[in-house]
């Protein structure tokens, strides 16, 4: 169940604000594939392709709010739901993905 402090979905503007306000408490995890990361990436984001998430569960921090990012928000929503099912309570999907980030937060991020 979602709580006000950790909703299932956050907007790109809210994700950006969270990372700026609480960088030690939040972490963006970009689950796009390496070829997508060559096009664009967010500075400071951890990059873990979606398919590698299950094998890296023990390495993901449980004491930080994980903000999951992909291209448009579909893959990241599935990863966020998976992580919640694995007992991660502080996980949110970044709705709209990096495409929305480029349109709404930082137009210098290339769109594809």
C-alpha positions in Angstrom: 0.0 0.0 0.0 1.3 3.5 -0.8 1.9 6.1 1.8 2.0 9.9 1.3 5.8 9.8 1.9 6.3 7.1 -0.8 3.7 7.1 -3.5 3.6 4.4 -6.2 4.1 7.0 -8.9 5.8 10.4 -8.8 6.0 13.1 -11.5 9.4 14.0 -13.1 9.2 17.4 -11.4 8.6 15.7 -8.0 11.4 13.2 -8.6 13.8 16.0 -9.5 12.8 18.0 -6.4 13.2 14.9 -4.1 16.7 14.2 -5.4 17.7 17.9 -5.0 16.2 18.3 -1.5 17.3 14.9 -0.1 20.1 13.5 -2.2 21.3 11.2 0.6 17.8 9.7 1.0 16.8 9.2 -2.6 18.3 7.3 -5.6 17.3 7.3 -9.2 17.7 3.8 -10.7 17.5 3.9 -14.5 16.4 0.5 -15.8 16.8 1.2 -19.5 19.2 -0.8 -21.7 22.8 0.2 -22.4 22.0 1.4 -26.0 19.4 3.8 -24.5 21.9 5.1 -22.0 24.2 6.0 -24.9 21.6 8.3 -26.2 21.0 10.1 -22.9 21.3 9.6 -19.1 20.7 11.5 -15.9 23.8 12.4 -14.0 23.9 10.7 -10.6 21.5 7.9 -11.6 22.4 4.3 -11.0 22.0 2.4 -14.2 20.7 -1.2 -13.9 19.0 -2.8 -16.9 15.6 -4.1 -16.0 16.6 -7.7 -16.6 19.4 -7.5 -14.0 17.3 -6.2 -11.2 16.3 -9.7 -9.8 19.9 -10.8 -9.5 21.0 -7.5 -7.8 18.3 -7.3 -5.1 20.8 -7.8 -2.3 22.9 -4.8 -3.6 20.0 -2.3 -3.7 19.7 0.0 -0.7 16.6 -0.5 1.4 17.2 2.6 3.4 16.7 5.1 0.5 13.7 6.1 -1.6 14.3 4.3 -4.9 13.0 6.3 -7.9 12.8 4.0 -10.9 13.2 5.5 -14.3 12.9 4.2 -17.9 12.0 5.6 -21.3 8.2 6.3 -20.8 7.4 4.8 -17.5 6.1 1.3 -18.3 9.2 -0.8 -17.5 10.0 1.3 -14.5 6.4 0.8 -13.2 6.9 -3.0 -13.5 10.3 -2.8 -11.7 8.8 -0.7 -8.9 6.0 -3.2 -8.4 8.5 -6.0 -8.4 10.6 -4.3 -5.8 7.7 -3.6 -3.6 6.7 -7.3 -3.9 10.2 -8.2 -2.7 9.8 -6.1 0.4 11.2 -2.7 -0.7 8.8 -0.2 0.8 10.4 3.0 -0.4 10.0 2.6 -4.2 8.3 4.9 -6.7 7.9 4.8 -10.4 8.9 8.1 -12.2 5.8 8.6 -14.4 6.6 9.5 -18.0 10.2 8.4 -17.8 13.2 10.2 -19.2 11.0 11.4 -22.1 8.9 13.4 -19.7 12.1 14.5 -17.9 13.3 16.0 -21.1 10.0 17.7 -21.8 9.3 19.0 -18.3 12.5 19.3 -16.3 15.6 19.5 -18.6 15.2 20.1 -22.3 18.9 19.5 -22.8 18.3 15.7 -22.2 17.9 14.3 -25.7 14.6 12.6 -26.7 14.4 9.5 -28.7 
